[in-house]
């Protein structure tokens, strides 16, 4: 009897367990079906959005509309304009770019939030090393960077649109205005050029236009070429992208200068090497005209001696390839020299027979009127002080003209000048001063002056010196020039 009861209990328990298992199984199957259903719905939505995007893109292309680049407009930077005004310029630039329907503009708040999370300040966005990083963080394919500064009497606005994938400047423009109030209209005009540029670029890439030359000509006009320049550029089949590739290194590089490169047959790659080292086109043009195609010698030799690129060009033109030799040669073009010297003045020779004698210090400044100071002749003017030292100190200003004749390192010098001292006691005299210059840094001169006699305040035993009669004296001077 008990056995039958146990058997019955076991059957009941087993059936209960089976019921629970079936319930769990049913719930598990139900959940899987529900999950699969959600997954299928999600996939349907994703597929639908992809089809919708493709359809919109196809519709835009069919309608001839420009595909929009996603762009982040960074804050306008300036060191001469207050931040409130630069912020307003930034918002105006964003609004104007939005209105041309060529870009998807990212909001400043989103940009700032993303960069703050990565601890990157907005002002660092224009650094080349940060452009790719910021572009990836913001998930954009273009960055718009703008600087504005006061330069001389005008306000300069520089705008660059950079492809974050290639780091190539897509578009660049400089705007110069006389007043701050004019910059708003300047921004609107500049955005019109951006609109035209990207419209032409799209038409050329899409193949919608049959006349590629016409589009290329429009592109050159947008970049600032006049009718004649455009015709010549089209004649040489010049590509505007090549011009922009060079301009990204030197924003001042003009269309006229690019045309000059093409006419002269100069290599754009060589010019890019000059630009990348910070050498402007005006100096690069002189280098190319001299046949210089590499900067290796300049960097490895002349820069080490702190010589400029202009020095290197001058040395190359004069066939001086050694920087040490050139520095000596360059000294021949020195225009100004500081003079310091010591001498003695007396009214008689030998000095033992002189009733009047004083020591003289000479401090002066010589300015050469000739360009090259190592020719056969040269001319200069000189001014300074003769300090007569005896029992007192008397500064006597002088001015003189110098004539040199000879050959480096020795020159015969002839000078004439005037002495004029009115503060201590009064001394006015005219003088001649022949001498010899040695290696441009030393000179020995004989000095002969005639005028009123120096007064007792800076003479010694000439008791009759009243300053009312002519008095002559000699001086011997040794000077150093620096």
LINRA-V38369 format. One record per residue. N is the residue number from 0. RES is the residue in one letter. PHI is phi in whole degrees, -180 to 180 (* if undefined). PSI is psi in whole degrees, 0 to 359 (none if undefined). NEAR is the number of other C-alpha atoms within 10 Angstrom. Layout:
BEGIN
n:N res:RES phi:PHI psi:PSI near:NEAR
n:N res:RES phi:PHI psi:PSI near:NEAR
END
This chain:
BEGIN
n:0 res:X phi:* psi:313 near:5
n:1 res:X phi:-63 psi:323 near:7
n:2 res:X phi:-63 psi:318 near:8
n:3 res:X phi:-64 psi:321 near:9
n:4 res:X phi:-64 psi:318 near:10
n:5 res:X phi:-62 psi:319 near:11
n:6 res:X phi:-63 psi:319 near:10
n:7 res:X phi:-66 psi:320 near:12
n:8 res:X phi:-64 psi:317 near:12
n:9 res:X phi:-62 psi:320 near:12
n:10 res:X phi:-63 psi:320 near:12
n:11 res:X phi:-65 psi:315 near:12
n:12 res:X phi:-63 psi:318 near:11
n:13 res:X phi:-64 psi:318 near:12
n:14 res:X phi:-66 psi:324 near:12
n:15 res:X phi:-64 psi:315 near:12
n:16 res:X phi:-61 psi:318 near:12
n:17 res:X phi:-64 psi:322 near:12
n:18 res:X phi:-64 psi:317 near:12
n:19 res:X phi:-63 psi:317 near:12
n:20 res:X phi:-62 psi:317 near:12
n:21 res:X phi:-63 psi:324 near:12
n:22 res:X phi:-66 psi:316 near:12
n:23 res:X phi:-62 psi:317 near:12
n:24 res:X phi:-62 psi:318 near:12
n:25 res:X phi:-62 psi:318 near:12
n:26 res:X phi:-67 psi:321 near:12
n:27 res:X phi:-63 psi:315 near:12
n:28 res:X phi:-64 psi:320 near:12
n:29 res:X phi:-63 psi:316 near:12
n:30 res:X phi:-64 psi:318 near:12
n:31 res:X phi:-63 psi:319 near:12
n:32 res:X phi:-65 psi:320 near:12
n:33 res:X phi:-65 psi:317 near:12
n:34 res:X phi:-62 psi:316 near:12
n:35 res:X phi:-62 psi:323 near:12
n:36 res:X phi:-65 psi:315 near:12
n:37 res:X phi:-62 psi:318 near:12
n:38 res:X phi:-63 psi:318 near:12
n:39 res:X phi:-65 psi:323 near:12
n:40 res:X phi:-66 psi:318 near:12
n:41 res:X phi:-64 psi:317 near:12
n:42 res:X phi:-64 psi:322 near:12
n:43 res:X phi:-62 psi:319 near:12
n:44 res:X phi:-64 psi:317 near:12
n:45 res:X phi:-63 psi:314 near:12
n:46 res:X phi:-63 psi:321 near:12
n:47 res:X phi:-63 psi:317 near:12
n:48 res:X phi:-65 psi:320 near:12
n:49 res:X phi:-62 psi:316 near:12
n:50 res:X phi:-65 psi:320 near:12
n:51 res:X phi:-64 psi:316 near:12
n:52 res:X phi:-62 psi:317 near:12
n:53 res:X phi:-63 psi:320 near:12
n:54 res:X phi:-65 psi:318 near:12
n:55 res:X phi:-64 psi:315 near:12
n:56 res:X phi:-61 psi:317 near:16
n:57 res:X phi:-64 psi:320 near:13
n:58 res:X phi:-66 psi:320 near:12
n:59 res:X phi:-63 psi:315 near:13
n:60 res:X phi:-66 psi:321 near:14
n:61 res:X phi:-65 psi:325 near:10
n:62 res:X phi:-84 psi:357 near:9
n:63 res:X phi:80 psi:19 near:14
n:64 res:X phi:-85 psi:152 near:16
n:65 res:X phi:-82 psi:129 near:19
n:66 res:X phi:-67 psi:136 near:16
n:67 res:X phi:-84 psi:131 near:13
n:68 res:X phi:-83 psi:141 near:15
n:69 res:X phi:-85 psi:120 near:17
n:70 res:X phi:-128 psi:144 near:26
n:71 res:X phi:-110 psi:118 near:26
n:72 res:X phi:-92 psi:110 near:22
n:73 res:X phi:-79 psi:159 near:24
n:74 res:X phi:-61 psi:140 near:25
n:75 res:X phi:-64 psi:131 near:24
n:76 res:X phi:-105 psi:144 near:23
n:77 res:X phi:-162 psi:147 near:17
n:78 res:X phi:-107 psi:354 near:10
n:79 res:X phi:-119 psi:355 near:11
n:80 res:X phi:-121 psi:138 near:14
n:81 res:X phi:-64 psi:155 near:10
n:82 res:X phi:-63 psi:328 near:14
n:83 res:X phi:-61 psi:318 near:9
n:84 res:X phi:-71 psi:321 near:12
n:85 res:X phi:-67 psi:325 near:18
n:86 res:X phi:-65 psi:320 near:14
n:87 res:X phi:-65 psi:319 near:13
n:88 res:X phi:-61 psi:322 near:20
n:89 res:X phi:-62 psi:314 near:19
n:90 res:X phi:-66 psi:322 near:17
n:91 res:X phi:-64 psi:317 near:15
n:92 res:X phi:-63 psi:318 near:23
n:93 res:X phi:-62 psi:314 near:23
n:94 res:X phi:-63 psi:315 near:13
n:95 res:X phi:-65 psi:321 near:16
n:96 res:X phi:-67 psi:324 near:23
n:97 res:X phi:-65 psi:323 near:15
n:98 res:X phi:-70 psi:339 near:11
n:99 res:X phi:-87 psi:354 near:13
n:100 res:X phi:58 psi:37 near:15
n:101 res:X phi:-111 psi:348 near:19
n:102 res:X phi:-136 psi:150 near:20
n:103 res:X phi:-96 psi:111 near:16
n:104 res:X phi:-87 psi:125 near:18
n:105 res:X phi:-84 psi:135 near:18
n:106 res:X phi:-66 psi:147 near:14
n:107 res:X phi:-62 psi:321 near:16
n:108 res:X phi:-60 psi:319 near:9
n:109 res:X phi:-66 psi:317 near:12
n:110 res:X phi:-60 psi:312 near:17
n:111 res:X phi:-64 psi:320 near:18
n:112 res:X phi:-64 psi:315 near:12
n:113 res:X phi:-64 psi:316 near:15
n:114 res:X phi:-71 psi:326 near:17
n:115 res:X phi:-66 psi:324 near:12
n:116 res:X phi:-64 psi:328 near:8
n:117 res:X phi:-96 psi:5 near:11
n:118 res:X phi:59 psi:45 near:10
n:119 res:X phi:-118 psi:127 near:15
n:120 res:X phi:-83 psi:152 near:10
n:121 res:X phi:-62 psi:329 near:16
n:122 res:X phi:-68 psi:342 near:13
n:123 res:X phi:-88 psi:1 near:13
n:124 res:X phi:-68 psi:335 near:21
n:125 res:X phi:-85 psi:355 near:20
n:126 res:X phi:-72 psi:133 near:10
n:127 res:X phi:-57 psi:323 near:11
n:128 res:X phi:-69 psi:341 near:11
n:129 res:X phi:-98 psi:348 near:14
n:130 res:X phi:-63 psi:311 near:20
n:131 res:X phi:-64 psi:316 near:22
n:132 res:X phi:-61 psi:313 near:13
n:133 res:X phi:-67 psi:320 near:23
n:134 res:X phi:-60 psi:319 near:20
n:135 res:X phi:-70 psi:320 near:13
n:136 res:X phi:-64 psi:321 near:13
n:137 res:X phi:-88 psi:352 near:20
n:138 res:X phi:58 psi:45 near:14
n:139 res:X phi:-117 psi:162 near:20
n:140 res:X phi:-111 psi:358 near:17
n:141 res:X phi:-140 psi:144 near:25
n:142 res:X phi:-120 psi:134 near:26
n:143 res:X phi:-107 psi:118 near:23
n:144 res:X phi:-118 psi:132 near:22
n:145 res:X phi:-134 psi:132 near:24
n:146 res:X phi:-123 psi:145 near:17
n:147 res:X phi:-141 psi:134 near:21
n:148 res:X phi:-147 psi:154 near:16
n:149 res:X phi:-81 psi:129 near:18
n:150 res:X phi:-133 psi:115 near:11
n:151 res:X phi:56 psi:241 near:8
n:152 res:X phi:-104 psi:10 near:10
n:153 res:X phi:-126 psi:162 near:14
n:154 res:X phi:-103 psi:127 near:19
n:155 res:X phi:-108 psi:131 near:18
n:156 res:X phi:-121 psi:122 near:21
n:157 res:X phi:-116 psi:125 near:17
n:158 res:X phi:-124 psi:133 near:20
n:159 res:X phi:-131 psi:136 near:19
n:160 res:X phi:-110 psi:119 near:21
n:161 res:X phi:-115 psi:133 near:24
n:162 res:X phi:-76 psi:115 near:21
n:163 res:X phi:-72 psi:343 near:23
n:164 res:X phi:-79 psi:319 near:13
n:165 res:X phi:-105 psi:348 near:10
n:166 res:X phi:63 psi:18 near:16
n:167 res:X phi:-89 psi:138 near:17
n:168 res:X phi:-71 psi:115 near:21
n:169 res:X phi:-73 psi:320 near:21
n:170 res:X phi:-152 psi:142 near:20
n:171 res:X phi:-144 psi:143 near:20
n:172 res:X phi:-153 psi:140 near:18
n:173 res:X phi:-112 psi:137 near:16
n:174 res:X phi:-125 psi:131 near:16
n:175 res:X phi:-121 psi:123 near:18
n:176 res:X phi:-131 psi:156 near:16
n:177 res:X phi:-85 psi:330 near:14
n:178 res:X phi:-129 psi:155 near:11
n:179 res:X phi:-63 psi:326 near:13
n:180 res:X phi:-66 psi:338 near:9
n:181 res:X phi:-81 psi:346 near:12
n:182 res:X phi:-71 psi:334 near:18
n:183 res:X phi:-65 psi:314 near:13
n:184 res:X phi:-66 psi:326 near:11
n:185 res:X phi:-65 psi:321 near:16
n:186 res:X phi:-64 psi:317 near:19
n:187 res:X phi:-63 psi:319 near:16
n:188 res:X phi:-66 psi:322 near:14
n:189 res:X phi:-66 psi:320 near:20
n:190 res:X phi:-66 psi:328 near:20
n:191 res:X phi:-61 psi:319 near:15
n:192 res:X phi:-64 psi:320 near:19
n:193 res:X phi:-62 psi:318 near:22
n:194 res:X phi:-59 psi:312 near:19
n:195 res:X phi:-64 psi:319 near:16
n:196 res:X phi:-62 psi:311 near:20
n:197 res:X phi:-72 psi:332 near:19
n:198 res:X phi:-66 psi:315 near:18
n:199 res:X phi:-65 psi:317 near:22
n:200 res:X phi:-60 psi:318 near:16
n:201 res:X phi:-65 psi:316 near:18
n:202 res:X phi:-62 psi:323 near:17
n:203 res:X phi:-71 psi:322 near:19
n:204 res:X phi:-78 psi:330 near:10
n:205 res:X phi:-83 psi:340 near:12
n:206 res:X phi:77 psi:18 near:10
n:207 res:X phi:-70 psi:335 near:13
n:208 res:X phi:-102 psi:139 near:14
n:209 res:X phi:-80 psi:336 near:10
n:210 res:X phi:-102 psi:89 near:10
n:211 res:X phi:-66 psi:325 near:15
n:212 res:X phi:-64 psi:322 near:13
n:213 res:X phi:-64 psi:319 near:14
n:214 res:X phi:-67 psi:320 near:19
n:215 res:X phi:-64 psi:321 near:21
n:216 res:X phi:-64 psi:319 near:22
n:217 res:X phi:-61 psi:322 near:17
n:218 res:X phi:-65 psi:319 near:24
n:219 res:X phi:-65 psi:322 near:25
n:220 res:X phi:-66 psi:322 near:17
n:221 res:X phi:-63 psi:325 near:17
n:222 res:X phi:-80 psi:359 near:20
n:223 res:X phi:110 psi:5 near:15
n:224 res:X phi:-78 psi:140 near:19
n:225 res:X phi:-83 psi:183 near:13
n:226 res:X phi:-61 psi:316 near:12
n:227 res:X phi:-67 psi:316 near:9
n:228 res:X phi:-63 psi:319 near:17
n:229 res:X phi:-61 psi:317 near:22
n:230 res:X phi:-62 psi:318 near:14
n:231 res:X phi:-69 psi:320 near:14
n:232 res:X phi:-64 psi:320 near:23
n:233 res:X phi:-67 psi:326 near:16
n:234 res:X phi:-62 psi:321 near:9
n:235 res:X phi:-89 psi:4 near:12
n:236 res:X phi:55 psi:41 near:11
n:237 res:X phi:-73 psi:138 near:18
n:238 res:X phi:-98 psi:127 near:14
n:239 res:X phi:-63 psi:331 near:16
n:240 res:X phi:-65 psi:326 near:15
n:241 res:X phi:-65 psi:321 near:11
n:242 res:X phi:-64 psi:315 near:19
n:243 res:X phi:-66 psi:328 near:22
n:244 res:X phi:-63 psi:327 near:16
n:245 res:X phi:-82 psi:324 near:22
n:246 res:X phi:-67 psi:337 near:21
n:247 res:X phi:-67 psi:340 near:21
n:248 res:X phi:-90 psi:331 near:21
n:249 res:X phi:-139 psi:101 near:18
n:250 res:X phi:-66 psi:341 near:16
n:251 res:X phi:-85 psi:357 near:13
n:252 res:X phi:-66 psi:121 near:18
n:253 res:X phi:-100 psi:167 near:18
n:254 res:X phi:-63 psi:321 near:22
n:255 res:X phi:-61 psi:321 near:14
n:256 res:X phi:-69 psi:322 near:15
n:257 res:X phi:-63 psi:320 near:21
n:258 res:X phi:-64 psi:323 near:19
n:259 res:X phi:-63 psi:322 near:13
n:260 res:X phi:-61 psi:315 near:16
n:261 res:X phi:-64 psi:316 near:15
n:262 res:X phi:-64 psi:323 near:12
n:263 res:X phi:-84 psi:353 near:10
n:264 res:X phi:72 psi:26 near:9
n:265 res:X phi:-80 psi:150 near:16
n:266 res:X phi:-80 psi:132 near:12
n:267 res:X phi:-68 psi:328 near:16
n:268 res:X phi:-67 psi:321 near:12
n:269 res:X phi:-66 psi:317 near:15
n:270 res:X phi:-63 psi:324 near:22
n:271 res:X phi:-62 psi:325 near:20
n:272 res:X phi:-64 psi:321 near:17
n:273 res:X phi:-65 psi:313 near:23
n:274 res:X phi:-61 psi:319 near:20
n:275 res:X phi:-66 psi:340 near:13
n:276 res:X phi:-94 psi:9 near:11
n:277 res:X phi:82 psi:17 near:11
n:278 res:X phi:-93 psi:120 near:17
n:279 res:X phi:-70 psi:167 near:17
n:280 res:X phi:-63 psi:324 near:20
n:281 res:X phi:-58 psi:321 near:10
n:282 res:X phi:-82 psi:325 near:15
n:283 res:X phi:-65 psi:324 near:21
n:284 res:X phi:-63 psi:317 near:19
n:285 res:X phi:-64 psi:321 near:13
n:286 res:X phi:-64 psi:314 near:23
n:287 res:X phi:-65 psi:323 near:19
n:288 res:X phi:-68 psi:334 near:12
n:289 res:X phi:-86 psi:355 near:12
n:290 res:X phi:91 psi:12 near:11
n:291 res:X phi:-83 psi:121 near:14
n:292 res:X phi:-120 psi:358 near:17
n:293 res:X phi:-142 psi:151 near:14
n:294 res:X phi:-103 psi:10 near:15
n:295 res:X phi:-59 psi:310 near:9
n:296 res:X phi:-65 psi:320 near:12
n:297 res:X phi:-62 psi:315 near:19
n:298 res:X phi:-70 psi:317 near:16
n:299 res:X phi:-80 psi:337 near:10
n:300 res:X phi:-121 psi:303 near:16
n:301 res:X phi:-70 psi:321 near:22
n:302 res:X phi:-64 psi:328 near:15
n:303 res:X phi:-65 psi:334 near:11
n:304 res:X phi:-98 psi:17 near:12
n:305 res:X phi:58 psi:37 near:10
n:306 res:X phi:-97 psi:143 near:16
n:307 res:X phi:-81 psi:171 near:14
n:308 res:X phi:-66 psi:327 near:18
n:309 res:X phi:-62 psi:321 near:12
n:310 res:X phi:-61 psi:316 near:18
n:311 res:X phi:-62 psi:317 near:24
n:312 res:X phi:-64 psi:319 near:20
n:313 res:X phi:-65 psi:319 near:15
n:314 res:X phi:-65 psi:317 near:20
n:315 res:X phi:-63 psi:319 near:18
n:316 res:X phi:-65 psi:329 near:13
n:317 res:X phi:-99 psi:15 near:11
n:318 res:X phi:58 psi:38 near:10
n:319 res:X phi:-113 psi:104 near:16
n:320 res:X phi:-102 psi:359 near:17
n:321 res:X phi:-100 psi:120 near:14
n:322 res:X phi:-62 psi:328 near:21
n:323 res:X phi:-67 psi:316 near:13
n:324 res:X phi:-64 psi:321 near:11
n:325 res:X phi:-67 psi:322 near:21
n:326 res:X phi:-61 psi:322 near:16
n:327 res:X phi:-67 psi:320 near:10
n:328 res:X phi:-64 psi:320 near:17
n:329 res:X phi:-64 psi:328 near:16
n:330 res:X phi:-60 psi:337 near:13
n:331 res:X phi:-68 psi:346 near:16
n:332 res:X phi:-102 psi:9 near:14
n:333 res:X phi:-64 psi:127 near:15
n:334 res:X phi:-90 psi:330 near:15
n:335 res:X phi:-131 psi:142 near:16
n:336 res:X phi:-139 psi:139 near:17
n:337 res:X phi:-87 psi:139 near:15
n:338 res:X phi:-121 psi:135 near:20
n:339 res:X phi:-140 psi:134 near:18
n:340 res:X phi:-156 psi:174 near:18
n:341 res:X phi:-139 psi:144 near:16
n:342 res:X phi:-161 psi:187 near:20
n:343 res:X phi:-138 psi:140 near:18
n:344 res:X phi:-117 psi:142 near:22
n:345 res:X phi:-152 psi:157 near:22
n:346 res:X phi:-92 psi:4 near:20
n:347 res:X phi:-157 psi:155 near:16
n:348 res:X phi:-127 psi:132 near:12
n:349 res:X phi:-72 psi:169 near:8
n:350 res:X phi:-63 psi:333 near:13
n:351 res:X phi:-64 psi:334 near:9
n:352 res:X phi:-92 psi:0 near:11
n:353 res:X phi:-84 psi:132 near:15
n:354 res:X phi:-84 psi:336 near:14
n:355 res:X phi:-126 psi:121 near:20
n:356 res:X phi:-152 psi:138 near:25
n:357 res:X phi:-144 psi:155 near:18
n:358 res:X phi:-84 psi:148 near:18
n:359 res:X phi:-128 psi:129 near:24
n:360 res:X phi:-101 psi:140 near:18
n:361 res:X phi:-123 psi:123 near:22
n:362 res:X phi:-129 psi:127 near:18
n:363 res:X phi:-156 psi:180 near:19
n:364 res:X phi:-137 psi:126 near:17
n:365 res:X phi:-112 psi:131 near:20
n:366 res:X phi:-120 psi:123 near:17
n:367 res:X phi:-86 psi:138 near:19
n:368 res:X phi:-91 psi:342 near:14
n:369 res:X phi:-91 psi:151 near:15
n:370 res:X phi:-73 psi:313 near:13
n:371 res:X phi:-110 psi:127 near:17
n:372 res:X phi:-97 psi:15 near:23
n:373 res:X phi:-124 psi:22 near:21
n:374 res:X phi:-84 psi:193 near:14
n:375 res:X phi:-75 psi:330 near:12
n:376 res:X phi:-135 psi:157 near:16
n:377 res:X phi:-158 psi:158 near:19
n:378 res:X phi:-133 psi:152 near:17
n:379 res:X phi:-157 psi:165 near:18
n:380 res:X phi:-116 psi:156 near:18
n:381 res:X phi:-145 psi:141 near:20
n:382 res:X phi:-144 psi:155 near:18
n:383 res:X phi:169 psi:208 near:19
n:384 res:X phi:-131 psi:138 near:21
n:385 res:X phi:-102 psi:119 near:22
n:386 res:X phi:-99 psi:109 near:19
n:387 res:X phi:-86 psi:121 near:22
n:388 res:X phi:-118 psi:119 near:17
n:389 res:X phi:-141 psi:253 near:15
n:390 res:X phi:-85 psi:348 near:12
n:391 res:X phi:-142 psi:178 near:13
n:392 res:X phi:-116 psi:125 near:14
n:393 res:X phi:-131 psi:108 near:21
n:394 res:X phi:-78 psi:126 near:19
n:395 res:X phi:-118 psi:107 near:21
n:396 res:X phi:-66 psi:149 near:19
n:397 res:X phi:-144 psi:159 near:21
n:398 res:X phi:-142 psi:137 near:17
n:399 res:X phi:-149 psi:160 near:19
n:400 res:X phi:-114 psi:142 near:18
n:401 res:X phi:-123 psi:142 near:20
n:402 res:X phi:-127 psi:134 near:17
n:403 res:X phi:-121 psi:146 near:22
n:404 res:X phi:-146 psi:138 near:18
n:405 res:X phi:152 psi:208 near:16
n:406 res:X phi:-148 psi:135 near:14
n:407 res:X phi:-55 psi:134 near:15
n:408 res:X phi:-99 psi:9 near:11
n:409 res:X phi:-118 psi:132 near:17
n:410 res:X phi:-136 psi:139 near:22
n:411 res:X phi:-88 psi:132 near:17
n:412 res:X phi:-117 psi:134 near:21
n:413 res:X phi:-125 psi:129 near:18
n:414 res:X phi:-132 psi:153 near:19
n:415 res:X phi:-143 psi:142 near:18
n:416 res:X phi:-163 psi:188 near:18
n:417 res:X phi:-129 psi:143 near:18
n:418 res:X phi:-108 psi:138 near:19
n:419 res:X phi:-147 psi:106 near:16
n:420 res:X phi:-127 psi:123 near:18
n:421 res:X phi:-125 psi:355 near:11
n:422 res:X phi:-89 psi:313 near:10
n:423 res:X phi:-79 psi:316 near:15
n:424 res:X phi:-168 psi:345 near:14
n:425 res:X phi:102 psi:118 near:17
n:426 res:X phi:-154 psi:119 near:17
n:427 res:X phi:-126 psi:130 near:20
n:428 res:X phi:-156 psi:154 near:20
n:429 res:X phi:-108 psi:152 near:18
n:430 res:X phi:-149 psi:159 near:19
n:431 res:X phi:-120 psi:152 near:17
n:432 res:X phi:-149 psi:83 near:22
n:433 res:X phi:-78 psi:157 near:17
n:434 res:X phi:-177 psi:188 near:18
n:435 res:X phi:-129 psi:133 near:18
n:436 res:X phi:-104 psi:136 near:22
n:437 res:X phi:-123 psi:120 near:14
n:438 res:X phi:53 psi:30 near:13
n:439 res:X phi:66 psi:357 near:20
n:440 res:X phi:-119 psi:351 near:14
n:441 res:X phi:-138 psi:146 near:17
n:442 res:X phi:-149 psi:144 near:21
n:443 res:X phi:-119 psi:128 near:19
n:444 res:X phi:-133 psi:150 near:21
n:445 res:X phi:-107 psi:130 near:16
n:446 res:X phi:-117 psi:126 near:20
n:447 res:X phi:-129 psi:121 near:20
n:448 res:X phi:-122 psi:149 near:22
n:449 res:X phi:-140 psi:130 near:17
n:450 res:X phi:-177 psi:205 near:19
n:451 res:X phi:-76 psi:155 near:19
n:452 res:X phi:-72 psi:140 near:23
n:453 res:X phi:-61 psi:140 near:25
n:454 res:X phi:-75 psi:170 near:19
n:455 res:X phi:-64 psi:342 near:17
n:456 res:X phi:-64 psi:332 near:15
n:457 res:X phi:-134 psi:32 near:18
n:458 res:X phi:-121 psi:174 near:22
n:459 res:X phi:-111 psi:288 near:17
n:460 res:X phi:-111 psi:11 near:11
n:461 res:X phi:-91 psi:86 near:16
n:462 res:X phi:-70 psi:339 near:11
n:463 res:X phi:-88 psi:2 near:11
n:464 res:X phi:-70 psi:96 near:19
n:465 res:X phi:-102 psi:356 near:14
n:466 res:X phi:78 psi:13 near:17
n:467 res:X phi:-107 psi:0 near:12
n:468 res:X phi:-139 psi:161 near:10
n:469 res:X phi:-67 psi:143 near:13
n:470 res:X phi:-146 psi:134 near:15
n:471 res:X phi:-119 psi:150 near:17
n:472 res:X phi:-154 psi:162 near:19
n:473 res:X phi:-108 psi:158 near:18
n:474 res:X phi:-148 psi:147 near:21
n:475 res:X phi:-119 psi:125 near:18
n:476 res:X phi:-126 psi:140 near:20
n:477 res:X phi:-122 psi:119 near:17
n:478 res:X phi:-119 psi:151 near:19
n:479 res:X phi:-115 psi:143 near:19
n:480 res:X phi:-117 psi:140 near:18
n:481 res:X phi:-128 psi:none near:12
END
